[in-house]
């Protein structure tokens, strides 16, 4: 029987996975502590990629998206929103 996506949100072990500001510490899926970043948006000064304005963080082991940083801070609702829509 397929579980409702919201059940997965409640079951994820979030304790110790994120710092108070939303910075990922370890993957809530597999516990790995190294991440890969993918720039999703940047300021274009007309000469190519400028400073990043949006970055998505992925687990370096399982590849799961674990955090989203935009315009100076991590989005605290990103993980909940992502999981509710899978």
C-alpha positions as CSV (number, residue, x, y, z in Angstrom):
1,X,0.0,0.0,0.0
2,X,1.4,3.4,-1.0
3,X,1.9,5.9,1.8
4,X,0.6,9.4,1.6
5,X,3.5,11.9,1.0
6,X,2.8,13.7,4.2
7,X,3.4,10.6,6.2
8,X,7.0,10.6,4.9
9,X,7.5,14.2,6.1
10,X,6.6,13.2,9.7
11,X,8.8,10.1,9.5
12,X,12.0,11.8,8.4
13,X,14.7,12.0,11.1
14,X,15.2,15.8,11.1
15,X,16.9,16.0,14.5
16,X,20.6,16.9,13.9
17,X,20.1,17.2,10.1
18,X,19.9,21.0,9.9
19,X,21.5,23.9,11.7
20,X,19.2,26.6,13.2
21,X,19.5,28.7,10.1
22,X,18.6,25.8,7.8
23,X,22.1,24.9,6.7
24,X,22.1,21.1,6.0
25,X,24.4,19.1,8.4
26,X,23.5,15.6,7.2
27,X,21.1,14.1,4.7
28,X,17.8,13.2,6.4
29,X,17.5,10.2,4.0
30,X,20.9,8.5,4.4
31,X,22.8,10.5,7.0
32,X,25.7,11.4,4.7
33,X,27.3,14.8,5.6
34,X,28.8,15.9,2.2
35,X,26.7,17.9,-0.2
36,X,26.8,19.0,-3.9
37,X,25.6,22.4,-4.9
38,X,23.7,23.3,-8.1
39,X,23.3,27.0,-8.9
40,X,19.7,27.5,-9.9
41,X,19.8,31.3,-10.5
42,X,22.3,34.1,-10.6
43,X,22.6,37.8,-11.2
44,X,23.4,38.4,-14.9
45,X,25.7,41.4,-15.4
46,X,25.7,40.8,-19.1
47,X,29.1,39.0,-19.0
48,X,28.0,35.6,-17.8
49,X,27.2,34.1,-14.5
50,X,27.5,36.6,-11.6
51,X,26.8,36.0,-7.9
52,X,24.5,33.1,-7.1
53,X,21.0,34.1,-6.0
54,X,19.6,30.5,-5.7
55,X,21.4,27.3,-4.9
56,X,20.0,23.8,-4.4
57,X,21.9,21.3,-2.2
58,X,22.0,17.6,-2.9
59,X,23.3,14.7,-0.8
60,X,26.7,13.6,-2.1
61,X,25.8,10.0,-1.5
62,X,22.2,9.3,-2.4
63,X,21.6,12.4,-4.5
64,X,18.5,13.5,-2.6
65,X,17.7,17.2,-2.7
66,X,18.2,18.4,0.9
67,X,18.0,22.2,1.0
68,X,17.4,25.3,-1.1
69,X,19.2,28.6,-0.5
70,X,17.8,31.8,-2.0
71,X,18.7,35.5,-1.7
72,X,20.7,35.1,1.5
73,X,19.0,32.4,3.5
74,X,17.8,28.8,3.5
75,X,14.1,28.2,2.8
76,X,12.8,26.4,5.9
77,X,9.7,25.0,4.1
78,X,11.5,23.7,1.0
79,X,11.9,20.1,2.2
80,X,8.3,19.9,3.4
81,X,7.0,21.4,0.1
82,X,9.2,19.1,-2.0
83,X,8.1,16.0,-0.2
84,X,4.4,16.9,-0.2
85,X,4.5,17.1,-4.0
86,X,6.3,13.8,-4.7
